[in-house]
Amino acid sequence: GLSYTWIFNNNTLYVQEDSRHFVSQETGNLYLAKVEPSDVGNYTCVVTNSKADQSVQGPPTPLTLCSDGVMGEYEPKIEVHFPETTYAEKGSSVKLEFFALGK
């Protein structure tokens, strides 16, 4: 299957998931919460096909801060949508994504 990772500023270090960073394995999207000045830079998505043992890098996406940006409050919403049914073999492990936005 496909897996998604992100590189920050062309480092060999990948963006690590923590309380502020989340990488969706459904969409490949990178989400950042409470952006800080240290987050400013270029982000590059890497898509890996484990069956073919191949990786492809996308173009760098710059992140900048808007000094005059005002973030209003908005109602929570679920960002990742699941199929209605998920099938799994008995004894196997299943990881379901749940990710919500709101302020």
Secondary structure, 3 states (H helix, E strand, C coil): CEEEEEEECCCCCECCCCCCEEECCCCCCEEECCCCHHHCEEEEEEEEECCCCEEEECCCEEECCCCCCCCCCCCCEECCCCCCCCCCCCCCCCCCCCCEECC
